[in-house]
Amino acid sequence: MSVNLAGAGTRIDIQNVTKRYPTSIAVDDITLRIEPGEFITLLGPSGSGKTTTLNLIAGFTDLSAGSVEIDGVRVDDVPAHKRGLGVVFQHYALFPHMSVAQNLAFPLQQRKIPKSTQADLVRAALETVGLKGYDDRFPRELSGGQQQRVAFARAMVFSPRALLMDEPLGALDKNLRERLQLEIKRIHQEVGRTFVFVTHDQEEALILSDRIAIFNEGRIEQVGASAELYETPTSLFVAEFMGESTVLRADVNANGHGWSMDFAGTTIGGTRPSQIQGPGAFVLRPEQLRVAANQQEVPFGADSVPVTVVQNIYLGSGHKYELRLADGSTGIVRSPREMSVDVRPGDDAFVYWAGGDGVLLEDTRTPAMA
């Protein structure tokens, strides 16, 4: 009998959801629609509310307010085991006294799947995660990566409506983690189901996701595709959380024709209209910046500010420069080999960028935080 674990994706709607505890609010009035078949990652620092949100979807935690819908049906009062969702945790939670096949058969037995079908479903799930022939092995006989694959297979074997994953690769070493990231991406493409993934690792989120929801202090700061979040963040938190950046902070003067700021005695600006008046943060990504040994080497028309070189690190394909700006903050530049400049720690230099690069954001941080 041939069994295919592929299926249609499930829509999940989180509407005005809040989770309160006696001394804190873990999730604060969030709304998020997860589209059928998409891979969405809940990304944020520890304590930002992403795992609590996953548990609210799964039914492991009760709502304080709001609603959760699966395919248009409210499930607030539906117990976790009746929501039809697969869950994978960081710690594999395999039954040590059961073989791989027995571990996978367990959720099928719980759902009273006929015995005649169980073996075919187990075999299909193991093939999907690349563990064909591992049926009779026990968890103690498997590597960490293999155990996590078994955990994925067990979560998928009963064809769940969606697969929820809470830091599933957190306990693995870097090389294995990177290999399994590609495996998870492949599995998602093959089975076509909705995947909801929690991580604090920005690079992992960028690799895996169709969309990313960035959490901060119980709220969602921004939702979008990887490129959108990296290139056009809507808040300083998102800009700084989604990778390295150089941030120039100063008061902004803006009008319908553009904006300008005086950064440590140097006037910089842009031609895009801005609504920001007052404290601003101009964010530049490392690959948008270049280093010049002196101002004469700055191309005509480019904006630039003086810096002091802290480090010049050779990366093979190019150089990474760590720079100190006039206000004491740190700047980061990544240049391809052909654009590298021979500067050394302690040298005075200039960092420059093209006029259309960078994103101007409101600086919401207090002086004490900056």
Secondary structure by P-SEA (a helix, b strand, c coil): cccccbbbbbbbbbcbbbbbccccccccbbbbbbcccccccccccccccaaaaaaaaacccccccccccccccccccccccccbbbbbcccccccccccaaaaaaaaaaaacccccaaaaaaaaaaaaaccccccccccccccaaaaaaaaaaaaccccccbbbbccccccccaaaaaaaaaaaaaaaaaaccbbbbbcccaaaaaacccbbbbbccccccccccaaaaacccccaaaaaaacbbbbbbcccccccccccccccccccccccccccccbbbbbbccccbbbbcccccccccbbbbbbbbcbbbbcccbbbbbbbccccbbbbbbbcccccccccccccccccccccbbbbbbcccccccc
